[in-house]
Structures are given as structure tokens and as C-alpha cells.
Amino acid sequence: MKTKILGRTGIEIPIVGLGAAFLGIPTANQAAEEYPEDPNNLRGDEFDTSYMEEALGVQTVHAAIEAGSTLIDTAPLYGGARSETTIGRALQARPDLAVRCTVTTKVGQLTMDTRNYSFDAILRDVEASQKRLGIENFDVLYIHDPMEIPMEQVMGVNGALGALRKLQQDGIVKFVGVAANDPHTNAPYIETGEFDAAIVPEAWSVLNQLAAERILPAAEKHNVGLVVATPLERGLLATGPVSDINYLARNFSQRCLDRVANIQTLCRDYNIPMVAASLQWCTRHPQVAATIPGARTPEEAAENARAGAVEIPETFWEDLEPLVQHFEIGVDR
């Protein structure tokens, strides 16, 4: 597995990690239903109704680490805390793998409709994550999804950032980051220079270059290490178009799908898996240290990890460049 340094943290991480939002969910369509965008469509209490299967999730964590994806990113939100619990049990079962990996998690959001960025709430979040994961100290903790929350509240001494600074002083966390699912929220937080790292969803892939507008320049200015989520556009950039798949908040136009088909053809010409090209394209930017595609199963985790070790010639990147284009993801176009 190729590795890079996570910005000013100095932490060396694999360019392909394990995103644990869909950990242990058997099917792609179940994964698409795990986090409904419309709060009115919630299936009830997320913890009780999550599609995550613990045994499958444990196998997925083990497969990821064994294949070289030693960066694991999770959050209390994922599966109503089942993701963290599953990771904790996976690491407890295989201490030989646990010592090889870096686990990051998030604070502030517990469910789709429950967020609290107060000082005390953040301390409670971290304590609960420590117990679920079986981890006492973290390299990075991220403030999760502070959309539509006043920034001064989140960044204040009595808010989330203040709590994380306290945890830094106590040696519980080394570095602090931000992870907003909305790029327009992520950007101003990164621009403050207060954060050592950021998880960037919905903004950087061969189909989406929104991060180039503000996120990447701010990260370069402050040497913020970036970890890209949704790098495969819900699987489209791994498999190409598949009928009867719910791509979760994606409505790909025919023009976009045709572009992906052309990328597939180029990959076949070079005998390069499209998943490898898609993931490694993201980390070619000097500020992007890693990608965290959301593997559901051991097979997906192993395939993603192998993609991070594929050698890709410069001529391929030159031929790919004309096919890289920004599409407005999630709208009819």
C-alpha cells in the first residue's frame, strides 16, 4: 500500500483507508437506505433499525487491515453507534491487527437529527467512543457535520473546539479536525487554520472538483491534511453503471455516465482497475493524503486496499486528464 503524510500532523497513513459508515451492510441498496436525507423518512431509532451486521462488519475490518488499509474512519452516527462497537470488537479479537491501525472518529452528531456541539457534550461523546472502540487515545478527532450551526458556537472555548483543545492538553487526542458532509460548510472551517486535518466528502473525485474552489487552497495555505470521502461516487467509479442500484443522493445524467464509460475503456486499455484509477487520482493532489471509500464487506475492503497498491504510469494520467470533468452531483443534469 502506498502511503502519504497527513498534512501538518506528520502522521503517515495509507492512501486507501476504510470508511466505516456502511460497515457490515449486506447490500448496496440497504446501504443507501441507512441514512435517509429526509428526516421524515427515518425508519425509527437508528440503532435498532440499522442494517449493519456485526459479524460481517468484524470480518470487513479484519480484511481491510490485513490488506493494508490501516486507516479506519468512523463516527457515533454510523449505524447508531454500531460502527464504533463493531470496530472495537474487531480490534479486541485481533490485537495483532489493532496495533497496526489508526482509528479516527468524530464528535457532535449522534443521530441524523441529534447534534450537540457544547463543551460537555463533546466530552461525553469522546468518553462513549472510547468505551465502544476500546481506544483510550486518538491521533485525530473530527468535529462532525456542523452545518447550520453558528461557527462561533462550535469554535468557542465553551464549544466543540474548546473541548477538543482540553482533550489535547490531557493527552487524549493529538490533532483536531473537521468533517462536514457539506463542502460549503467544510471550506470556512478549513480556512480558519485551526484544524490539522479535514475529511472532505462530496467535493473531490474524477466527477466532482468542487474542492478546488476553496477547500484545496485553504488546505495548502495551512497545511491541513485532507482525507477524501465519497471518492467513488457511491460505487459508480468502481464498477461503472449498474442497473437497479440506488446511488444515495446521486442522480447521474446520461452525459456523466457516458464519461464514466469512456474512463472504463481507458482503464481497460491500460489494464488498470477503474477503482484504482479513481482512488489514486484523488491522492495525486499533494494535500490529499488518503481516501476512505465506504466498504460494506470484506471483499469490497480488500479490493479497495489492493487499489492503493496498483502502479499507474504517468502516461495513463495524461490520457485520463481530458476525461476528468466536474458534474453537479445529486441533481438532474
C-alpha positions in Angstrom: 0.0 0.0 0.0 1.3 3.5 -0.9 1.3 6.0 2.0 1.3 9.7 2.4 1.7 12.2 5.3 -1.4 13.7 6.7 -0.6 17.4 6.4 1.0 19.1 9.4 0.2 16.2 11.7 3.1 14.3 10.3 1.1 11.0 10.6 1.9 8.5 7.8 -1.3 6.8 6.6 -2.2 4.6 3.6 -3.7 6.3 0.6 -6.7 4.0 0.9 -8.4 3.6 4.2 -11.7 2.1 5.4 -14.7 4.4 5.7 -17.0 2.7 8.2 -20.3 4.4 7.5 -21.7 1.3 5.7 -19.7 -1.3 7.6 -21.3 -4.8 7.5 -24.3 -3.8 5.5 -25.0 -6.7 3.1 -26.4 -4.9 0.1 -25.8 -1.6 -1.7 -29.4 -0.7 -1.7 -29.6 -1.3 2.1 -26.6 1.0 2.5 -28.4 3.7 0.5 -31.3 3.5 3.0 -29.1 3.6 6.1 -29.1 7.5 6.3 -32.3 8.9 4.8 -31.8 12.5 3.7 -35.4 13.4 4.6 -35.8 13.3 8.4 -39.5 12.5 7.8 -38.4 9.2 6.3 -36.4 8.0 9.2 -37.1 4.3 10.0 -37.3 5.0 13.7 -34.4 4.7 16.1 -31.3 4.3 14.0 -29.6 1.9 16.4 -32.5 -0.5 16.4 -33.1 -0.5 12.7 -29.5 -0.2 11.3 -28.8 -2.7 8.5 -25.3 -3.3 9.9 -24.4 -6.9 10.7 -21.7 -7.2 13.4 -20.1 -10.4 12.3 -19.9 -9.2 8.7 -18.5 -5.9 9.9 -15.8 -7.5 12.0 -14.7 -9.6 9.0 -14.6 -6.4 6.9 -12.4 -4.6 9.4 -10.0 -7.5 9.6 -9.9 -7.8 5.8 -9.2 -4.1 5.4 -6.3 -4.1 7.8 -4.8 -7.3 6.5 -4.8 -5.9 3.0 -3.1 -2.6 4.1 -6.0 -0.2 4.8 -4.8 0.6 8.3 -6.6 3.9 8.5 -10.2 3.4 9.8 -12.6 6.3 10.0 -15.9 6.0 11.9 -18.4 8.1 13.9 -21.1 7.7 16.5 -23.7 8.5 13.8 -22.8 5.4 11.7 -25.3 2.7 12.3 -26.4 4.4 15.5 -23.0 3.6 17.1 -22.9 0.1 15.7 -19.9 1.0 13.5 -17.8 2.0 16.5 -18.9 -1.0 18.5 -18.1 -3.4 15.6 -14.7 -1.9 15.1 -14.0 -2.2 18.8 -14.9 -5.8 18.8 -12.8 -6.4 15.7 -9.7 -4.9 17.2 -10.3 -6.7 20.5 -10.5 -10.0 18.7 -7.3 -9.3 16.7 -4.8 -7.3 18.8 -2.1 -8.1 16.2 -4.1 -6.0 13.7 -5.1 -3.4 16.3 -1.5 -2.3 16.8 -1.1 -1.6 13.1 -4.0 0.7 12.5 -5.1 4.3 13.1 -8.7 4.8 14.1 -10.3 8.2 13.8 -13.8 9.1 14.9 -16.0 12.2 15.3 -17.9 14.3 17.8 -21.0 16.4 17.9 -23.5 14.3 15.9 -25.1 11.2 17.4 -28.1 10.6 15.0 -29.4 12.1 11.8 -31.4 14.6 13.9 -29.4 14.9 17.1 -26.4 17.2 17.2 -24.8 19.0 20.2 -21.5 20.9 20.0 -21.4 22.1 23.6 -18.2 21.6 25.7 -19.8 19.0 27.9 -21.5 17.1 25.1 -18.2 16.7 23.3 -16.5 15.3 26.4 -19.4 12.8 26.7 -19.1 11.9 23.0 -15.4 11.1 23.4 -15.9 9.1 26.5 -18.6 7.0 24.9 -16.4 6.4 21.8 -13.5 5.4 23.9 -15.6 2.7 25.5 -17.2 1.4 22.2 -13.9 1.3 20.4 -11.7 0.2 23.3 -9.3 3.0 22.5 -8.1 5.5 25.1 -6.1 7.9 22.9 -6.8 9.2 19.4 -4.5 10.6 16.8 -7.3 12.7 15.3 -10.9 13.6 16.4 -13.1 15.4 13.9 -16.0 17.8 14.6 -18.8 16.2 12.7 -21.3 17.9 10.4 -21.7 21.4 12.0 -24.0 22.5 9.2 -26.4 25.4 10.0 -24.8 25.8 13.5 -23.2 29.2 14.2 -19.5 28.9 13.7 -18.7 30.9 16.8 -20.7 28.4 18.9 -18.8 25.4 17.5 -15.4 27.2 17.7 -15.8 28.9 21.1 -14.0 27.9 24.3 -17.3 26.5 25.6 -18.0 24.7 22.4 -16.6 21.7 20.4 -13.2 23.2 19.6 -12.7 24.2 23.2 -13.5 20.7 24.4 -11.1 19.2 21.9 -8.3 21.6 22.9 -8.9 20.5 26.5 -8.6 16.8 25.4 -5.3 17.8 23.6 -4.0 19.2 26.9 -5.0 16.0 28.6 -3.3 13.8 26.0 -6.5 12.1 24.8 -6.2 13.4 21.3 -3.2 14.6 19.3 -4.8 16.6 16.5 -8.2 18.1 15.8 -10.1 18.1 12.5 -13.4 19.0 10.9 -15.6 16.7 8.8 -18.7 18.3 7.3 -20.7 16.4 4.7 -21.4 19.8 3.0 -18.4 21.3 1.2 -19.7 24.8 1.7 -19.6 24.2 5.5 -16.2 22.4 5.4 -14.5 25.2 3.5 -14.8 28.1 6.0 -13.7 25.8 8.9 -10.6 24.8 7.0 -10.0 28.4 6.1 -9.7 29.3 9.8 -6.4 27.4 10.0 -7.4 26.0 13.4 -7.7 22.4 12.1 -4.9 20.0 11.5 -6.9 17.7 9.3 -10.3 17.5 7.5 -12.4 14.8 6.0 -13.8 16.0 2.7 -16.9 14.3 1.3 -18.9 15.3 -1.8 -16.1 17.5 -3.2 -13.2 15.6 -4.8 -13.4 12.8 -7.4 -12.9 12.5 -11.1 -16.6 13.6 -11.4 -16.5 16.4 -8.7 -13.9 19.1 -8.4 -15.8 21.4 -6.0 -12.9 21.2 -3.5 -10.7 23.2 -6.0 -12.6 26.3 -5.3 -11.9 26.9 -1.6 -11.0 23.7 0.2 -7.8 22.8 -1.5 -6.4 26.4 -1.5 -7.2 26.7 2.2 -5.6 23.3 3.0 -2.5 24.2 1.1 -2.2 27.6 2.9 -2.5 26.0 6.4 -1.0 22.5 5.5 -4.2 20.8 6.5 -4.2 17.1 5.8 -7.2 16.0 3.8 -8.9 12.7 3.7 -11.4 12.3 0.9 -14.7 10.6 1.5 -17.1 9.5 -1.3 -14.2 9.2 -3.8 -16.0 6.5 -5.7 -19.3 8.4 -6.0 -21.3 5.6 -4.2 -19.6 2.9 -6.3 -20.1 4.3 -9.8 -16.3 4.9 -10.2 -15.5 1.4 -9.1 -17.9 -0.7 -11.2 -19.4 1.7 -13.8 -23.1 2.0 -14.1 -25.1 -0.9 -12.6 -28.8 -1.2 -13.1 -31.2 -1.2 -10.1 -28.6 0.3 -7.8 -29.6 3.2 -5.5 -26.6 5.5 -5.6 -27.8 7.5 -2.5 -28.3 11.2 -3.3 -26.9 10.8 -6.8 -28.8 11.3 -10.0 -26.2 10.8 -12.7 -27.0 12.2 -16.1 -26.5 10.2 -19.3 -23.7 12.5 -20.2 -22.0 11.8 -16.9 -22.5 8.0 -17.3 -21.1 8.2 -20.8 -18.0 9.9 -19.4 -17.6 7.1 -16.9 -17.9 4.6 -19.7 -15.0 6.3 -21.5 -12.9 6.2 -18.3 -13.7 2.5 -18.1 -12.5 2.0 -21.6 -9.2 3.8 -20.9 -8.6 1.8 -17.8 -9.2 -1.4 -19.8 -6.7 -0.3 -22.4 -4.1 0.2 -19.7 -5.2 -2.9 -17.7 -5.8 -0.8 -14.7 -8.8 -1.4 -12.4 -11.0 1.7 -12.5 -11.3 1.7 -8.7 -7.5 2.1 -8.5 -7.5 5.0 -11.0 -10.4 6.7 -9.2 -8.9 6.4 -5.7 -5.4 7.3 -6.7 -6.5 10.3 -8.8 -7.7 11.8 -5.6 -4.4 11.5 -3.7 -2.4 12.9 -6.6 -3.1 16.3 -5.1 -0.3 17.0 -2.7 -2.7 18.0 0.2 -4.8 14.9 -0.1 -3.3 12.1 2.0 -5.9 9.4 1.8 -9.3 8.3 0.6 -11.8 6.4 2.7 -14.2 4.6 0.4 -17.1 3.0 2.4 -16.6 -0.7 2.2 -19.5 -2.8 3.3 -18.0 -6.3 3.0 -14.6 -8.0 3.3 -14.5 -8.3 -0.5 -15.0 -4.6 -1.0 -12.5 -3.7 1.7 -9.8 -6.0 0.1 -10.5 -4.7 -3.4 -10.2 -1.1 -2.3 -7.0 -1.8 -0.4 -5.4 -3.5 -3.5 -6.3 -0.4 -5.5 -4.0 1.6 -3.4 -1.0 -0.6 -4.3 -1.5 -0.6 -8.1 1.3 1.0 -10.1 -0.1 3.5 -12.6 2.1 5.1 -15.3 2.2 8.8 -15.9 1.0 8.3 -19.4 -2.3 7.0 -18.1 -2.8 10.2 -16.0 -2.1 12.2 -19.1 -4.7 10.3 -21.1 -7.2 10.5 -18.3 -7.0 14.2 -17.8 -9.3 15.2 -20.7 -11.9 12.9 -19.2 -11.9 14.5 -15.8 -14.8 16.9 -15.5 -16.9 18.4 -12.8 -20.6 17.3 -12.7 -23.1 18.7 -10.2 -23.6 15.6 -8.1 -27.0 14.8 -6.8 -29.1 16.8 -9.3 -30.7 16.1 -12.6 -28.3 17.4 -15.2 
